[in-house]
Amino acid sequence: MPDILTPDVIEAELRQKQLPLLAGLLPPDEFVVPAYDGLCVANIPATVAALLGVELSGACPPLRPALWRDWAHGVRRVILLLVDAMGYLQLRAAMTRGDIPAWNRLAEQGTFVPITTVFPSTTNAVLTTLWTGYSPAAHGLLAFELYLREFGVAASALFFWPSAYHRHDLLVEWGLEPDNFIPVPALGEVLSQEGVAVRTFIRETYAESALSQMHRRGLDRVDGFVDASDLWVGMRRALADSQNERLLISAYWDVVDGLGHKYGPHHDTWATELRNIGYMLEEEFLKRLTPAEREGTLLIITADHGLVSTPPEVAIKIDDHPALRDALLIPPMGESRVPFLYPHPDQQELARNYLGGDLSHAFVTLERSIVLQSGLLGPGPVYRETPYRLGDLVALARGNHYLAKKEKSLEMLGRHGGMSPTEMLVPLFIVRLDA
């Protein structure tokens, strides 16, 4: 494999990458920007489509060809597994220590490099990008909490409930239509129309959620699983049932993220869960496939973000900063590591100066126009609602700081959403199963 494809060379390239409008604003040793031009999770959907003989028109371009062209010949089936919160830096450190040998063996069989996630580095933004191929700028699902102008409410864009009243998918009762909420085509829709079968595996709890419906437009079925056992068995059977057709199997595993949020990313449970996934992948999936099921099958594994350790003492509590709190029209939206701020019209300068003064050790603050023009949210036409969902000011966390709105939120010991290398760099495995 040429040097340009080694993990170290690509990591160095990603750490040095800058966006011209942000040069001098985001120190490269603290922040990694998304590489939407070929080294980003946003490039995976067009790559999958190309491997299966379909063009994903209007979407982000495919991954850099040197990463996958050697594995492309004769591919009829693609398996795409996303492991939530499996950050590259932490994964590679565990691989170097020998803590997770199954992942080392997987890396030896094909391509293993870092790529970036999108901005913000959060699950619903990444999943929406993976299920459309479009950037956050174009699809508009930017973060966990958003001000949805069309409903006049601050809401969770993961659970689609008002921020002040937690009932799953309540906004659907208010008139939100999952099939029409995202303004760009779904990957499954496009592939199905071109004769590609699509099977998607997601935990049963989420299978019928509004977000899942948005992502899986155009699909006749969603495979809801209870746990790892029926996930791997179901994926094996999906391959066995599709011997003579082009096929995409997509699967999402959420446990690593839950453990990282609760215990922090350096807790023993992180590596334990990665060993569990590796064992199930090898013993209950790969080793049980027949030669016919392996033939023409490509496995792609990636993640949506990494996690940084966020003990309570690094929190910036909004109530400890009444000048900033009282300058805002509504509580901060976005993510705790990337708060979107809506100051009163006559308080915007005060809020900007406060963030750039008293809180400059914890955040770098950008105006909405700079975020939109810089390319942080990716290429493509900007959806009309994206600017309104972004806020007037966007604060980017430095170090492991975060903005806390409630005391209870201090219990979360691992977080993401920000632009640190730990959050932004994610792994990419590409392995030909019949190689």
C-alpha positions in Angstrom: 0.0 0.0 0.0 1.5 3.4 -1.0 2.7 5.7 1.8 0.0 8.2 1.0 -2.6 5.7 2.3 -1.0 4.9 5.6 -3.0 5.9 8.7 -0.2 8.2 9.9 0.1 10.1 6.7 -3.7 10.6 6.4 -4.0 11.6 10.0 -1.3 14.3 9.5 -3.1 15.6 6.4 -6.4 15.8 8.2 -4.8 17.6 11.2 -3.2 20.2 8.9 -6.3 20.8 6.8 -7.7 24.3 7.1 -10.7 26.2 5.6 -9.5 29.5 4.2 -12.2 31.7 5.9 -11.3 30.1 9.3 -7.5 30.4 9.0 -6.2 32.0 12.1 -9.5 31.5 14.0 -9.2 27.8 14.7 -5.8 26.7 15.9 -5.0 23.5 14.0 -3.5 21.8 17.2 -7.0 22.2 18.8 -9.5 21.8 16.0 -9.9 19.4 13.0 -12.1 20.6 10.2 -14.3 18.2 8.1 -12.7 16.9 4.9 -15.8 16.8 2.8 -13.7 16.5 -0.4 -13.0 12.8 0.0 -11.9 11.9 3.5 -15.1 12.3 5.4 -18.1 10.0 6.4 -20.1 12.3 4.1 -18.3 10.7 1.2 -19.3 7.1 2.1 -22.8 7.1 0.6 -21.7 8.1 -2.9 -18.9 5.5 -2.6 -21.5 2.8 -1.7 -23.7 3.9 -4.6 -20.8 3.8 -7.0 -19.7 0.3 -5.9 -23.2 -0.9 -6.6 -23.4 0.8 -10.0 -25.5 3.8 -9.0 -24.7 7.5 -9.3 -25.8 9.6 -6.3 -26.4 12.8 -8.1 -26.1 16.1 -6.1 -24.6 14.4 -3.1 -21.1 14.8 -1.6 -18.4 13.1 -3.8 -17.2 9.6 -3.1 -14.2 8.8 -0.9 -10.8 9.3 -2.4 -10.5 6.5 -5.0 -7.2 5.2 -3.7 -8.9 4.1 -0.5 -11.4 1.7 -2.2 -10.7 1.2 -5.9 -8.5 -1.9 -5.3 -11.5 -3.6 -3.6 -14.2 -2.5 -6.1 -14.1 -5.0 -8.9 -17.1 -7.3 -9.0 -18.7 -5.9 -5.8 -22.4 -6.8 -5.7 -23.1 -6.4 -2.0 -21.9 -3.8 0.5 -22.3 -4.1 4.3 -22.0 -0.7 6.1 -21.7 -0.9 9.9 -21.6 2.3 11.9 -20.4 1.9 15.5 -21.6 5.0 17.5 -18.7 6.8 19.3 -15.8 4.6 18.1 -13.4 7.4 17.8 -10.2 6.8 15.7 -7.6 8.0 18.2 -9.0 5.9 21.1 -9.5 2.9 18.8 -6.0 3.0 17.5 -4.5 3.4 21.0 -6.4 0.3 22.1 -5.2 -1.6 19.0 -1.6 -0.6 19.7 -1.9 -1.9 23.2 -3.3 -5.2 21.9 -6.6 -4.6 23.9 -8.9 -5.4 20.9 -7.1 -8.0 18.7 -10.1 -8.6 16.4 -9.9 -5.0 15.2 -6.1 -5.4 14.5 -6.9 -8.5 12.4 -9.6 -6.6 10.5 -7.2 -3.8 9.7 -4.7 -6.2 8.3 -7.2 -7.5 5.8 -7.9 -4.3 3.9 -8.0 -0.5 4.2 -7.7 1.0 7.7 -7.3 4.8 7.9 -8.8 7.8 9.7 -11.3 10.1 8.1 -13.3 13.0 9.6 -16.8 13.1 10.7 -19.1 16.1 9.8 -19.7 19.3 11.7 -21.1 19.2 14.3 -19.8 15.8 15.3 -23.0 14.3 16.5 -25.1 11.3 15.8 -28.3 12.6 14.1 -26.2 14.9 11.8 -24.0 12.0 10.8 -26.8 9.4 10.4 -28.7 11.9 8.2 -25.7 12.5 6.1 -25.1 8.7 5.7 -28.7 8.1 4.8 -28.7 10.9 2.2 -25.2 11.5 1.0 -25.8 15.3 1.5 -24.0 17.6 3.9 -25.5 19.1 7.1 -25.8 22.4 5.3 -28.1 20.8 2.7 -30.2 18.4 4.9 -30.6 20.8 7.9 -30.4 18.2 10.8 -27.5 19.9 12.5 -27.4 18.9 16.1 -29.3 17.3 19.1 -31.3 20.4 19.9 -32.6 22.9 17.3 -34.9 25.8 17.1 -37.4 24.7 14.5 -38.8 27.9 13.1 -41.5 26.2 11.2 -43.0 24.9 14.5 -42.0 27.8 16.6 -40.3 25.5 19.2 -37.0 24.5 20.6 -36.9 20.8 20.2 -34.8 17.6 20.2 -33.9 16.7 16.6 -33.2 13.2 17.8 -36.4 12.4 19.6 -38.5 15.1 18.0 -40.0 16.3 21.3 -40.2 19.9 22.5 -37.2 20.7 24.8 -39.6 21.5 27.6 -41.8 18.4 27.3 -40.3 15.0 26.7 -42.6 12.7 24.8 -41.2 10.8 21.9 -42.1 12.1 18.4 -44.7 14.6 19.8 -43.9 16.9 16.9 -45.4 14.3 14.5 -48.7 14.9 16.3 -48.1 18.6 15.8 -47.9 18.1 12.0 -44.3 17.1 11.3 -44.2 14.7 8.4 -41.2 12.4 8.6 -41.3 11.7 4.8 -41.1 15.4 4.0 -39.0 16.8 6.8 -35.6 16.3 5.2 -35.3 18.2 1.9 -33.0 15.9 0.1 -33.5 12.3 -1.3 -32.8 9.3 0.9 -30.0 6.9 -0.1 -32.4 3.9 0.2 -34.9 5.6 -2.1 -32.3 6.2 -4.8 -30.8 2.7 -4.6 -34.2 1.0 -4.5 -35.3 2.8 -7.6 -32.1 1.6 -9.4 -32.8 -2.1 -8.5 -30.5 -2.4 -5.4 -32.0 -4.2 -2.5 -31.6 -2.4 0.9 -31.7 -4.0 4.3 -31.2 -1.9 7.4 -30.7 -3.1 10.9 -31.4 -0.8 13.9 -32.3 -1.5 17.5 -36.0 -2.3 17.8 -36.5 0.7 20.2 -35.7 3.1 17.4 -37.0 1.3 14.4 -40.3 3.2 14.1 -39.1 6.5 15.4 -39.6 9.7 13.3 -35.8 10.0 12.7 -35.7 6.4 11.5 -38.6 7.0 9.2 -36.8 10.1 7.7 -33.7 8.1 7.0 -35.4 5.0 5.6 -37.8 6.6 3.1 -38.5 4.3 0.2 -37.8 1.1 2.0 -40.3 -1.6 2.5 -38.9 -3.0 5.7 -36.7 -2.2 8.6 -35.0 -5.0 10.6 -35.4 -4.1 14.3 -33.1 -6.1 16.5 -33.1 -6.8 20.2 -29.4 -7.2 20.8 -26.2 -8.3 19.2 -27.3 -11.9 18.7 -30.2 -11.2 16.4 -28.3 -8.4 14.7 -25.5 -10.7 13.5 -27.8 -13.6 12.7 -30.1 -11.3 10.8 -27.3 -9.9 8.8 -26.1 -13.4 7.9 -29.5 -14.3 6.7 -29.9 -11.1 4.7 -26.7 -12.1 2.8 -27.9 -15.6 2.3 -31.3 -14.4 1.0 -29.6 -12.1 -1.6 -27.3 -14.3 -3.6 -28.2 -13.0 -7.0 -29.0 -9.3 -6.5 -27.2 -6.1 -5.7 -27.6 -5.4 -2.0 -26.8 -2.8 0.7 -26.9 -4.0 4.3 -26.7 -1.1 6.8 -26.4 -1.6 10.6 -26.1 0.8 13.5 -24.7 -0.2 16.9 -25.3 2.3 19.7 -23.8 0.7 22.9 -20.3 2.3 22.8 -21.9 5.7 22.8 -24.1 5.0 25.8 -21.2 3.6 27.8 -19.0 6.6 26.9 -21.7 9.1 28.0 -22.3 7.4 31.3 -18.8 6.4 32.4 -16.5 8.5 30.2 -14.5 7.4 27.2 -11.5 6.1 29.2 -13.5 3.7 31.4 -12.8 0.0 31.1 -16.2 -0.6 29.6 -15.1 1.1 26.3 -12.5 -1.5 25.4 -14.7 -4.3 26.8 -17.5 -3.4 24.4 -15.1 -3.1 21.5 -13.8 -6.6 22.3 -17.4 -7.8 22.4 -18.2 -6.3 19.0 -15.0 -7.7 17.5 -15.8 -11.2 18.9 -19.3 -11.2 17.5 -18.1 -9.8 14.1 -15.5 -12.6 13.8 -17.2 -15.6 15.4 -20.9 -15.0 14.7 -20.7 -13.3 11.3 -17.5 -13.6 9.3 -16.5 -17.2 10.2 -20.0 -18.4 9.5 -20.4 -17.0 6.0 -20.2 -19.4 3.1 -17.9 -18.8 0.1 -21.0 -17.8 -1.9 -22.0 -15.3 0.7 -18.5 -13.8 0.8 -18.2 -13.5 -3.0 -18.5 -9.9 -4.2 -19.2 -8.7 -0.7 -17.5 -5.6 0.7 -17.5 -4.6 4.4 -17.2 -1.0 5.4 -17.1 0.0 9.1 -16.9 3.6 10.4 -18.2 5.7 13.3 -20.0 9.0 13.8 -17.7 10.7 16.3 -15.3 10.1 19.1 -15.8 11.2 22.7 -13.9 13.5 25.1 -13.9 13.2 28.8 -16.1 15.8 30.4 -15.9 15.7 34.3 -18.2 18.2 36.1 -15.4 20.5 37.0 -14.8 21.5 33.4 -18.4 22.5 32.8 -19.3 26.1 32.0 -22.6 26.5 33.9 -24.8 29.0 32.2 -26.3 30.1 35.5 -22.8 31.1 36.7 -22.7 33.6 33.8 -25.9 35.6 34.2 -24.7 38.3 31.8 -24.6 35.8 29.0 -27.7 33.9 30.1 -29.8 37.0 30.3 -28.6 38.2 26.9 -30.2 35.1 25.2 -33.7 34.9 23.8 -33.9 31.2 24.3 -31.6 28.7 26.1 -28.6 27.5 24.1 -29.4 25.0 21.3 -27.1 22.7 19.4 -24.8 20.6 21.5 -23.2 21.3 24.8 -19.8 21.2 23.0 -21.1 23.4 20.2 -23.9 25.6 21.6 -26.0 27.6 19.1 -26.8 31.0 20.7 -29.7 33.3 19.9 -29.1 36.7 21.7 -31.7 39.4 21.9 -31.2 41.7 18.9 -29.8 44.5 21.1 -27.6 42.1 23.1 -25.7 40.3 20.3 -22.5 42.4 20.8 -22.6 41.9 24.5 -22.9 38.1 24.1 -20.1 38.0 21.5 -17.8 40.1 23.7 -18.6 38.0 26.8 -17.8 34.8 25.0 -14.6 36.3 23.5 -13.6 37.7 26.9 -14.6 35.9 30.1 -15.1 32.6 28.3 -12.4 32.7 25.6 -10.5 30.0 27.5 -13.5 27.6 26.9 -14.9 28.6 23.5 -14.0 30.1 20.1 -17.1 31.9 18.9 -18.1 32.3 15.2 -20.9 34.3 13.7 -23.5 32.4 11.7 -22.5 33.9 8.4 -18.9 32.7 8.8 -20.0 29.2 9.7 -22.2 29.1 6.6 -19.6 30.6 4.2 -16.6 28.7 5.6 -17.7 25.2 4.5 -17.9 23.8 8.0 -21.3 22.4 7.3 -20.3 21.0 3.9 -20.9 21.6 0.3 -24.1 21.9 -1.7 -27.1 24.3 -1.6 -27.9 25.5 1.9 -31.3 24.4 3.0 -33.5 27.4 3.7 -34.0 26.4 7.4 -30.3 25.7 8.1 -29.4 29.4 9.0 -32.3 29.7 11.4 -31.4 26.4 13.1 -27.8 27.5 13.5 -28.3 30.4 15.8 -26.7 33.9 15.5 -23.5 32.8 17.3 -21.9 29.3 17.3 -19.5 28.6 20.2 -16.8 25.9 19.6 -15.5 24.2 22.7 -11.8 24.3 23.5 -10.2 21.4 25.4 -12.9 19.4 27.1 -15.1 22.3 28.2 -18.8 22.3 27.6 -21.8 24.5 28.3 -24.2 23.1 30.9 -27.8 24.3 31.1 -28.9 22.0 34.0 -27.2 20.5 37.1 -28.3 17.0 36.0 -26.4 17.3 32.8 -23.1 17.2 34.8 -23.6 13.5 35.2 -22.6 12.9 31.6 -18.9 12.1 31.7 -18.3 11.8 28.0 -19.4 14.1 25.2 -19.1 14.9 21.5 -20.2 17.5 19.0 -17.1 19.6 19.0 -14.1 19.8 16.7 -11.3 18.4 18.8 -9.2 15.7 17.0 -10.6 13.1 19.4 -14.2 13.9 18.3 -13.6 14.6 14.7 -11.3 11.7 13.6 -13.2 8.4 13.1 -12.0 5.1 11.6 -12.6 3.7 8.2 -12.3 0.0 7.5 -12.8 -1.4 4.0 -12.5 -5.2 3.7 -13.3 -7.4 0.8 -14.8 -10.6 2.3 -13.7 -12.9 -0.5 -10.2 -11.6 -0.7 
